[in-house]
Amino acid sequence: MCRRFDPASVHLVIVMGLLNNQLFQKWFGGGALERFGANRLAGLQMVMLGRHKPPEVLQLLRQVRRERVSLLTGFESHVIYSLAQAQAHLPGDMAEVGVFQGASAKLLCSAKGDKPLHLFDTFEGLPKATAEDGTVHAEHQYACSLESVQEYLKQYDNVSFIKGLFPESAVGLEERKYCLVHLDVDLYQSTLGCLNYFYPRMIPGGVILSHDYSLLAGVKAAFDEFLKDKPERVFELPTTQCMLIKLDEGMLAQ
């Protein structure tokens, strides 16, 4: 049987191939071409989501993309919103490390109800990369001011903004427990630091969701290193994301 040529599918394959190429990531990351690729991919995925997801959710996802620069695809944005909705009824706070312009933070704000949300970022861009990251990112890439993000999210209650290098910036929050943490930090050392900090503070059934797991070598290396002596395993999504679900210690003892 002859298969019909689908230009949209070919376009999707090309865009994904470029986004997954380290040379492309290095030279065009953070610039107009990266945003163009992410937006084209997101546009195609929004059309697909529109066929079977509630219109009010699609309206929110599209609104966020119009308001702020976002390097999330349509599917990735939906995962964040849907997961925040699912976890909102559980005890514990929510957190995000790597806020950029606040696009994913708004999705969390829209789904969290009155649950506390802690937003951690240098608000001065990425710290220096290490050997595990290759040469993909530049220091201070993806910078956005704290004041800009605060203004964007000012309508939401129970949101705290913590500026500085994580986890050193989390002083005073050591006793908090978390039901959902979203990581979008791009780098090996930053990802490993987040996992070391949040893992013991996750409630049973709590989820750590990370962007770029299958896209950036440093992010994957950090998860691989951290989980060597842990009972949990990475749940890799069809997007670039992965999830780590905290297991109940009592269940492990059985």
SVG drawing of the C-alpha trace seen along z (x, -y; Angstrom):
<svg xmlns="http://www.w3.org/2000/svg" viewBox="-13 -44 48 52">
<polyline fill="none" stroke="black" stroke-width="0.4" points="0.0,0.0 1.3,-3.4 1.6,-5.8 0.5,-9.4 3.2,-12.1 2.7,-14.2 4.7,-17.5 3.9,-18.2 5.4,-14.9 8.6,-15.6 8.8,-19.1 8.5,-17.6 11.3,-15.1 13.6,-17.8 12.9,-20.1 13.5,-17.4 16.7,-16.4 18.1,-19.9 17.1,-20.4 18.9,-17.1 22.1,-18.1 24.8,-19.4 26.4,-21.6 23.0,-23.2 22.4,-23.5 25.8,-25.3 25.5,-27.8 21.8,-28.5 20.8,-27.8 19.1,-30.7 18.7,-32.7 16.0,-33.3 16.6,-30.0 16.1,-27.9 12.9,-29.8 11.8,-29.4 12.3,-25.6 10.6,-25.3 7.7,-27.4 7.2,-25.5 7.2,-22.2 4.9,-23.6 2.5,-24.8 2.2,-21.4 1.7,-19.7 -1.0,-22.2 -3.0,-21.3 -2.7,-17.6 -3.6,-18.4 -6.6,-20.4 -8.3,-17.3 -8.6,-15.6 -7.8,-18.0 -10.2,-20.5 -10.2,-23.9 -9.6,-25.9 -6.3,-24.1 -5.2,-24.7 -6.2,-28.3 -3.9,-28.6 -1.0,-26.9 -1.3,-29.2 -1.7,-32.3 1.5,-31.5 3.5,-31.1 2.2,-34.5 3.1,-36.2 6.6,-34.9 9.5,-33.2 9.2,-29.5 11.5,-26.7 9.0,-24.0 7.1,-22.1 3.3,-21.9 3.4,-18.4 5.9,-19.4 3.8,-22.3 0.8,-20.0 2.7,-17.5 3.7,-20.2 0.2,-21.6 -1.5,-18.2 1.0,-16.8 0.6,-19.9 -3.2,-19.4 -2.8,-15.7 -0.3,-16.4 -2.2,-19.5 -4.4,-17.4 -1.4,-15.8 0.4,-17.3 3.6,-19.2 4.7,-22.3 5.6,-22.7 8.9,-24.1 10.6,-25.0 14.3,-25.4 15.2,-27.2 12.4,-29.8 13.7,-31.8 10.8,-34.1 8.2,-32.3 6.3,-30.4 6.3,-27.1 5.9,-28.8 2.6,-30.2 1.4,-26.7 2.2,-25.6 0.5,-28.6 -2.6,-28.0 -2.9,-24.4 -1.6,-24.4 -4.6,-26.0 -3.5,-27.6 -0.5,-25.3 2.9,-27.1 5.1,-27.3 8.8,-28.2 10.6,-29.5 14.4,-29.2 16.6,-30.9 19.8,-33.0 17.8,-35.4 21.1,-36.1 21.2,-33.1 23.1,-29.8 26.1,-29.2 29.3,-27.9 29.1,-24.5 31.3,-21.5 32.9,-18.8 29.8,-16.6 27.8,-19.2 30.1,-19.5 30.2,-22.9 26.5,-23.4 25.8,-26.3 27.4,-29.6 27.5,-31.2 24.6,-33.6 22.6,-32.2 18.8,-32.4 18.9,-35.4 15.7,-37.1 15.4,-39.6 13.6,-38.7 11.5,-41.8 10.2,-40.8 9.1,-37.4 7.5,-38.8 5.5,-41.3 4.4,-38.5 3.1,-36.3 1.8,-39.0 -1.8,-37.8 -1.0,-34.5 -0.9,-34.0 1.4,-31.9 4.3,-32.1 7.8,-32.9 10.8,-34.0 14.2,-32.9 17.2,-34.5 20.6,-32.8 22.5,-29.7 20.5,-26.6 20.7,-24.8 22.6,-27.4 19.7,-29.8 17.2,-27.6 18.2,-28.7 15.3,-28.6 13.3,-26.1 15.1,-22.9 12.0,-21.6 9.6,-21.9 8.2,-18.8 7.3,-18.6 4.8,-16.9 6.1,-18.2 9.3,-19.7 10.0,-20.9 13.7,-21.1 14.8,-23.1 18.4,-23.8 20.2,-22.4 23.5,-21.5 25.0,-18.4 26.1,-20.1 22.8,-22.0 20.7,-18.9 22.7,-16.8 22.5,-19.5 18.7,-19.6 18.3,-15.9 20.5,-15.7 18.4,-18.5 14.9,-17.5 15.0,-13.7 14.9,-13.4 12.3,-16.1 9.8,-14.5 6.6,-12.9 5.8,-9.3 4.3,-9.6 6.0,-13.0 7.3,-13.7 10.5,-15.3 10.0,-16.3 13.0,-17.4 13.2,-19.0 15.9,-18.1 16.7,-14.6 17.0,-13.0 18.3,-16.2 21.2,-17.4 24.0,-15.0 24.7,-16.7 21.1,-16.3 21.0,-12.6 24.4,-12.0 23.3,-13.7 20.2,-11.4 22.3,-8.3 24.9,-9.2 22.3,-10.1 20.2,-6.9 23.1,-4.4 22.3,-3.6 18.5,-4.5 15.5,-2.1 13.7,-4.5 14.2,-4.5 13.7,-7.2 10.4,-7.2 11.3,-8.6 8.5,-10.4 8.0,-10.7 9.0,-14.3 12.6,-15.4 11.3,-15.1 11.7,-12.5 10.0,-11.8 11.3,-10.4 8.6,-9.2 9.5,-8.9 8.7,-5.5 7.2,-4.8 9.9,-3.4 7.3,-1.1 6.4,0.4 10.1,1.0 10.5,2.9 7.8,5.4"/>
</svg>
